[in-house]
Amino acid sequence: MRKQWLSVITIVAGLLLGVYGLVKFGNRSGPIEVGSDAPEVSAVRLSTGDTVSLTEKYRGNVVLVNLWATWCTPCRKEMPAMEKLYQEFAAKGFAIAAVSVDEGDTKDVLAFAEELGLSFDILHDPDGSVQKAYQTIMFPESFLIDRNGVVVKKVIGEHPWSSNASRRTVAELLGVSLDRAPDSAAAVPTPGG
């Protein structure tokens, strides 16, 4: 009798977890990971108010999709590095889609972007569909996507986007040479010196 109850409990627990997964994440077979195709989603472009398909708007570009919020301290900290990366590579086919998950008035989101001097696309996810499609678990969460729409890097949390490693990755994806590193101004020690 005890084995039957354990079997019933196991089956019920499995069903509940399965239903939870469908409700939370939709019908996807698993989380967005490196090597996955970027999901087809739309968001509101705050500069114009129109809804844009991320897949169509950024097709053929290397794109950094960054999900963030104005109340998120790590988001605020990484935005200047994202702006530096964008300024360096925008003319070469690099784009940033910064998708705000803020609720309420989007004027706060635009004020945030203006305060930090952000020139890349600021988008809004009013119904949570982008967050659901990308299955974000915290903020910021970023996905670097190649020209073919494949996720090549996933970062959960604050990331130094203007670091030499990130710059090299973006340059390689764009097929361009990397200019002199902006943070390499420090003198390199010489042997015996």
C-alpha positions in Angstrom: 0.0 0.0 0.0 2.8 2.4 0.9 4.5 1.8 -2.6 1.2 2.7 -4.3 0.9 6.0 -2.4 4.5 6.9 -3.2 3.8 6.1 -6.9 0.6 8.3 -6.8 2.5 11.2 -5.1 5.4 10.9 -7.6 2.9 11.0 -10.5 1.0 14.0 -9.1 4.2 15.9 -8.3 5.4 15.3 -11.9 2.1 16.5 -13.4 2.2 19.6 -11.2 5.8 20.4 -12.2 4.8 19.9 -15.9 1.8 22.2 -15.6 4.0 24.8 -13.8 6.5 24.6 -16.6 3.9 25.1 -19.3 2.3 28.1 -17.5 5.6 29.8 -16.7 7.5 29.1 -19.9 4.9 28.3 -22.5 5.4 25.3 -24.9 9.1 25.7 -25.4 11.1 22.5 -24.9 13.6 24.3 -22.6 15.3 27.5 -21.6 17.0 29.8 -24.1 20.7 28.7 -24.1 23.7 29.2 -26.3 23.1 27.6 -29.6 19.3 28.2 -29.5 17.5 30.3 -32.1 16.5 33.6 -30.6 12.7 33.7 -30.1 10.5 35.7 -32.3 9.1 38.5 -30.1 7.9 42.1 -30.4 8.3 45.0 -28.1 7.3 48.7 -28.1 10.0 51.1 -29.3 9.7 53.9 -26.8 11.2 56.6 -29.0 8.3 56.2 -31.5 5.6 54.2 -29.7 5.4 51.6 -32.5 5.6 47.8 -31.9 8.6 46.2 -33.6 9.5 42.6 -34.2 13.0 42.1 -32.9 13.6 39.4 -35.5 12.7 41.6 -38.4 14.2 44.8 -37.1 17.6 43.4 -36.3 17.8 40.7 -39.0 21.4 40.5 -40.4 22.9 42.3 -37.4 24.7 41.1 -34.4 22.4 42.1 -31.6 22.6 42.3 -27.8 19.1 41.7 -26.3 19.2 43.0 -22.8 16.2 42.7 -20.4 16.4 45.2 -17.6 14.4 47.6 -15.3 15.0 51.1 -14.0 14.8 49.9 -10.4 17.6 47.4 -11.0 21.0 48.6 -9.6 23.1 46.2 -11.7 21.2 47.2 -14.8 22.1 50.9 -14.1 25.8 49.9 -13.6 26.2 48.0 -16.9 24.4 50.4 -19.2 27.4 52.8 -19.7 29.5 49.8 -20.8 26.8 48.8 -23.2 26.7 52.3 -24.6 30.5 52.2 -25.1 30.3 48.9 -26.9 27.4 50.2 -29.1 29.3 53.4 -30.0 32.3 51.3 -31.1 30.4 48.8 -33.3 27.1 50.3 -34.3 28.3 51.5 -37.7 29.7 47.9 -38.4 26.3 46.1 -37.9 26.0 45.8 -34.1 22.7 46.7 -32.4 21.4 46.7 -28.9 17.8 46.1 -28.0 17.4 47.1 -24.3 14.0 45.8 -23.3 12.6 47.3 -20.2 10.3 45.2 -18.1 9.2 48.2 -16.0 5.5 48.4 -15.2 3.7 51.7 -15.2 4.6 54.9 -16.9 7.2 54.6 -19.6 8.3 58.2 -19.1 10.4 56.9 -16.3 12.1 54.5 -18.6 12.8 57.3 -21.2 14.1 59.6 -18.4 16.4 56.8 -17.2 17.8 56.4 -20.8 18.3 60.1 -21.2 20.0 60.5 -17.8 22.6 57.8 -18.8 22.9 59.2 -22.4 21.9 55.9 -24.0 21.7 56.0 -27.8 20.8 52.4 -28.6 17.2 51.2 -28.9 15.1 51.4 -25.7 12.2 49.0 -25.9 9.4 48.1 -23.6 7.8 44.8 -22.8 4.3 45.9 -21.6 2.7 42.5 -21.5 5.7 40.4 -20.4 5.9 38.4 -23.6 9.6 39.1 -24.3 10.4 38.2 -20.7 8.4 35.0 -21.0 9.9 34.1 -24.4 13.5 34.6 -23.2 12.6 32.9 -19.8 14.4 35.5 -17.8 14.9 34.7 -14.1 16.6 38.0 -12.9 17.8 41.3 -14.2 19.7 42.2 -16.1 19.8 39.2 -18.4 21.4 39.5 -21.8 21.6 37.4 -25.0 24.2 38.1 -27.6 22.8 36.9 -31.0 24.7 36.4 -34.2 23.7 37.5 -37.7 21.8 34.2 -38.2 19.6 34.7 -35.2 21.4 32.2 -33.0 22.2 32.9 -29.3 26.0 32.8 -28.9 26.3 34.2 -25.4 23.9 34.3 -22.4 24.7 36.4 -19.3 22.7 36.5 -16.1 23.5 39.6 -14.1 25.7 42.6 -14.6 28.4 42.2 -17.3 31.4 44.4 -18.3 30.2 44.8 -22.0 33.0 47.2 -22.9 35.8 44.9 -21.7 38.3 43.6 -24.1 36.8 40.1 -24.0 33.4 41.4 -24.9 34.8 43.7 -27.6 36.7 40.8 -29.1 33.6 38.6 -29.2 31.5 41.2 -30.9 34.3 42.0 -33.4 34.6 38.3 -34.3 30.8 38.0 -34.8 30.9 41.1 -37.0 34.0 39.8 -38.9 35.9 43.1 -38.3 39.2 43.8 -36.8 39.4 45.1 -33.2 40.7 48.6 -32.8 43.1 49.5 -30.0 41.5 48.7 -26.7 40.1 51.8 -25.0 41.1 50.5 -21.6 44.6 49.5 -22.6 46.1 52.9 -21.9 47.8 51.6 -18.8 51.5 50.8 -19.3 52.3 47.2 -19.8 55.2 46.1 -17.6 58.3 45.0 -19.5 60.5 42.1 -18.4 63.2 43.2 -16.1 61.7 46.7 -15.8 
